[in-house]
Amino acid sequence: TETATRSLLLELIEIVDAFEKISKYIESDLPQASPQVQGWMESFRTVYLMLQRSLNNQNVIPYETTAGEKANPYRHKVVDVVCKPEWQEHTIVEVLRKGYRWKGKPFRYAHVVVVKNN
């Protein structure tokens, strides 16, 4: 059923999120790592790419969301606000979680921090 498919795809996205978080911490230390650890990281990347390809094959595509763009209520969920007088209201300061579309429609909103100066 579509409900079961949706649930499974959301679980896969959560796994991709975990891989991306871990990767951020490991990548900076990788050049100094032992050959064994570098080999593990290569295997880690392979599994991550397989997960991304599986999502892509099901038409689950991440939104490209970057700091500096305006928040879009159809793609972004504002989870926090900060005061930055030099920035325009509703400008994204940080992306906390990627958003995705499925079959061309919003599937999971990106979680973002935006500017609110009041």
Backbone hydrogen bonds, N-H to C=O, Kabsch-Sander energy under -0.5 kcal/mol:
donor,donor_aa,acceptor,acceptor_aa,energy
5,T,1,T,-2.2
6,R,2,E,-2.8
7,S,3,T,-2.2
8,L,4,A,-2.4
9,L,5,T,-2.7
10,L,6,R,-2.3
11,E,7,S,-1.9
12,L,8,L,-2.3
13,I,9,L,-2.2
14,E,10,L,-1.9
15,I,11,E,-1.7
16,V,12,L,-2.4
17,D,13,I,-2.7
18,A,14,E,-2.0
19,F,15,I,-2.4
20,E,16,V,-2.4
21,K,17,D,-2.2
22,I,18,A,-2.5
23,S,19,F,-2.6
24,K,20,E,-1.7
25,Y,21,K,-1.1
26,I,22,I,-2.0
27,E,23,S,-2.8
28,S,24,K,-0.7
29,D,26,I,-1.2
30,L,26,I,-0.9
30,L,27,E,-0.7
32,Q,29,D,-0.9
33,A,29,D,-0.6
33,A,30,L,-1.4
38,Q,34,S,-2.5
39,G,35,P,-2.1
40,W,36,Q,-2.0
41,M,37,V,-2.4
42,E,38,Q,-1.9
43,S,39,G,-1.9
44,F,40,W,-2.7
45,R,41,M,-2.7
46,T,42,E,-1.9
47,V,43,S,-2.2
48,Y,44,F,-2.3
49,L,45,R,-2.8
50,M,46,T,-2.0
51,L,47,V,-2.3
52,Q,48,Y,-2.4
53,R,49,L,-2.5
54,S,50,M,-2.4
55,L,51,L,-2.3
56,N,52,Q,-2.6
57,N,53,R,-2.7
58,Q,54,S,-0.9
58,Q,55,L,-0.8
59,N,56,N,-1.9
60,V,55,L,-2.8
61,I,59,N,-0.7
61,I,101,R,-2.5
63,Y,99,G,-2.9
65,T,63,Y,-1.0
68,G,92,I,-3.2
69,E,66,T,-1.6
71,A,90,H,-2.7
75,R,72,N,-2.2
76,H,72,N,-3.1
77,K,110,A,-3.7
78,V,76,H,-0.5
79,V,77,K,-0.6
79,V,112,V,-2.7
80,D,112,V,-1.0
82,V,114,V,-2.2
84,K,82,V,-0.6
87,W,84,K,-2.6
90,H,115,V,-2.8
91,T,88,Q,-1.4
92,I,69,E,-3.4
93,V,113,V,-3.5
94,E,113,V,-1.4
96,L,94,E,-0.6
96,L,111,H,-2.8
97,R,111,H,-1.5
100,Y,108,R,-2.6
101,R,61,I,-2.7
102,W,105,K,-3.0
103,K,59,N,-1.8
104,G,59,N,-0.5
105,K,102,W,-1.8
107,F,100,Y,-2.7
108,R,100,Y,-2.1
110,A,75,R,-2.8
111,H,97,R,-1.5
112,V,77,K,-2.4
112,V,110,A,-0.6
113,V,94,E,-2.5
114,V,80,D,-2.0
115,V,91,T,-1.6
116,K,82,V,-2.6
